Amino acid sequence: MPQSKSSKRWLQEHFSDEYVKKAQKQGYRARAAFKLLEIQEKDRLIKPGMVVVDLGSAPGGWSQVIIELIKNKGKIFACDILPMEPIDGVEFIQGDFREESIVNQLFEKIEGQKVDVVLSDIAPNIGGIKAVDQARSMYLAGIVLEFAKKVLVPGGSMLIKVFQGAGFDEYLKKLRQHFKKVVSRKPKASRDRSNEIYLLAKGFK
């Protein structure tokens, strides 16, 4: 089956991408690792010994970074609808985070431990209808926040990818109700054309 012009263009862009090349060179599974590394350098979000949840974890780029940062002294629980090759020190659940059964599996894995940081790089399947895609994105963001409220330690943090559009301002207000400080981050590794932004919420109340 011949490739469409758009898929050919994506492949050309992907393999000429400096962050794709850096990821391959440094052994990271995805260019997204550099988004977390840049935020970490600025905000010192993750420290040795922390318990961290990595949502939307596949193929594992963020989990690789977290393992390096917690220095085998903490724990990582990861979840994604897609499969993820095992990473030493990461407890992974494959399933749809929108399903209550999957969230419950994650609670069981955590076993009542209080989590220091919840990370979410989850994005919905993009269908091309902007209003629908945005609604799906904000719905997922809402589920992540509800989960974080149940597992975070007082003073804990949450980093979440969202897309600017309908529902964004309301979501930002909700975060500010539950965290002492909320800032936005647009890492250099985010593609220019993407309207994704990361919200970093610190000091869970």
Secondary structure, 3 states (H helix, E strand, C coil): CCCCHHHHHHHHHHHHCHHHHHHHHHCCCCCCHHHHHHHHHHHCCCCCCCEEEEECCCCCHHHHHHHHHHCCCCEEEEEECCCCCCCCCEEEEECCCCCHHHHHHHHHHHCCCCEEEEEECCCCCCCCCHHHHHHHHHHHHHHHHHHHHHHEEEEEEEEEEEECCCCHHHHHHHHHHHEEEEEEECCCCCCCCCCEEEEEEEEEC
